[in-house]
């Protein structure tokens, strides 16, 4: 079987069939979900670090100014936080 000619879905189906036939343990849903979450967290950290380095190189006052934009003010009762 030439899986490349049939596409990624056929390749995945063939792989799962082979794993089941050979009684190999298949990963549960939580394993790929955990790996995806870890990869996403690592990518977010790399992006944050790259932006932080770029802001310091561009202007030393820029990083604190950008961080200040992330501060959410205390609003008190509902409806009082309409102006930021």
FENBEL-V816802 format. One record per pair of residues at least 24 apart in sequence whose C-alpha atoms are under 8 Angstrom apart, sorted by the first residue. I is the first residue (numbers start at 1). J is the second residue. D is the distance in whole Angstrom. If there is no record, write none. Layout:
i = (I/I)
j = (J/J)
d = (D/D)
//
This chain:
none
//
